[in-house]
Amino acid sequence: MIALAGRTVILTGASGGIGAALCDALIAAQARVVAIGRDEARLAALARKYPEGQLLPLAADLGSDRDRDRVIAEAAALRPTPSVLILAHAQSAFGLFEEQSDAQLRALIETNLTAPLGLIHGMLPMLKRHEQAAVVAIGSTFGSLAFPGFAAYSATKFGLRGLIEGLAREYADTGLRFQFLSPRATRTGFNTSAVDALNRELKVAQDDPADVAAQLVEAIAQGRRRLQIGWPEKLFARVNGAWPGLVDRSLRPQLSLVRKHARS
Ligand SMILES: NC(=O)c1ccc[n+]([C@@H]2O[C@H](COP(=O)([O-])OP(=O)(O)OC[C@H]3O[C@@H](n4cnc5c(N)ncnc54)[C@H](OP(=O)(O)O)[C@@H]3O)[C@@H](O)[C@H]2O)c1
């Protein structure tokens, strides 16, 4: 267990659907949240929801090396120093791979994978100073089961899962935990109308961000290494690990639907 009360938590993606719900849940657990996103006005509006000092807005584009370095420097200057880093930002990228541009793919890798690598690397010294600390990556079902129409996005989430798994094993004999916690489809602005339409046709369930945030914060407090929210996603992710051919065959009939919605 890791008590969140009194801790300084760095939260990326704080202005997003799941991120804003995480702010509510973390502040309810008496943590102080450093809220990161690109949009200063959205972060300022978020800060006004809470008693002064509970949410510190920090505007930064995590796809930029300079902004990432600034976030790390500002985090190191905070007292108490941060002991929990939650990576809840990401870019979505639904579409046919061959129709995605080089620039789009580079930005996706930079935001979803290079930024987490850089932030974790830069914040390790301050996290390690605490007897108990945590790095939490918000993953996705697509970090365990790659889906057509989401190939590049899945690659970033698989990469993130590999990073967290490797680090969890590298720091297994310390008080620093690495957690990979995966929501399934959730009702936020992350999903375009094309993704919503595909989900409806495939009868994919969509969760409420507040419910997702409550499960994530509980898993953080419990120090759970891994979490996949939802059935049948939990089952599919495991089946994909053990028998990927079965999942290949079950997704094959859905390809025409994916192509219909993914075509730009
Ligand atoms: N929604 C889903 O269906 C779903 C399902 C599974 C997993 N997830 C994962 O859950 C996490 C949160 O998703 P969400 O649904 O809350 O998404 P969202 O509502 O679209 O929010 C995305 C957040 O990421 C931030 N962000 C994006 N690019 C950034 C950049 N370059 N620099 C700094 N911040 C950036 C956005 O802030 P600004 O735009 O203000 O910069 C926003 O706060 C993501 O990791 C996502 O992969 C979502």
The ligand as an ORCA input file, in Angstrom:
! r2SCAN-3c Opt
* xyz 0 1
  N     -10.244      7.409    -23.753
  C     -10.009      6.151    -24.045
  O     -10.847      5.457    -24.693
  C      -8.762      5.475    -23.573
  C      -8.719      4.071    -23.572
  C      -7.556      3.432    -23.132
  C      -6.471      4.178    -22.715
  N      -6.548      5.545    -22.738
  C      -5.357      6.271    -22.275
  O      -5.714      7.082    -21.164
  C      -4.888      8.263    -21.133
  C      -5.776      9.496    -21.020
  O      -6.648      9.538    -22.138
  P      -7.924     10.499    -22.191
  O      -9.050      9.686    -22.678
  O      -8.047     11.254    -20.927
  O      -7.457     11.474    -23.375
  P      -7.823     13.020    -23.643
  O      -9.083     13.393    -23.011
  O      -7.652     13.214    -25.116
  O      -6.624     13.770    -22.904
  C      -5.318     13.686    -23.387
  C      -4.430     14.487    -22.466
  O      -3.083     14.400    -22.956
  C      -2.567     15.723    -23.050
  N      -1.592     15.781    -24.120
  C      -1.693     15.267    -25.379
  N      -0.595     15.558    -26.091
  C       0.218     16.259    -25.255
  C       1.504     16.861    -25.402
  N       2.188     16.803    -26.557
  N       2.030     17.507    -24.334
  C       1.354     17.592    -23.159
  N       0.146     17.052    -22.970
  C      -0.416     16.409    -24.006
  C      -3.805     16.597    -23.328
  O      -3.590     17.916    -22.910
  P      -3.703     19.194    -23.926
  O      -4.474     18.761    -25.139
  O      -4.333     20.252    -23.110
  O      -2.281     19.437    -24.195
  C      -4.812     15.945    -22.392
  O      -4.616     16.412    -21.083
  C      -4.040      8.212    -22.400
  O      -2.780      7.663    -22.074
  C      -4.784      7.237    -23.312
  O      -3.890      6.569    -24.180
  C      -7.655      6.214    -23.146
*
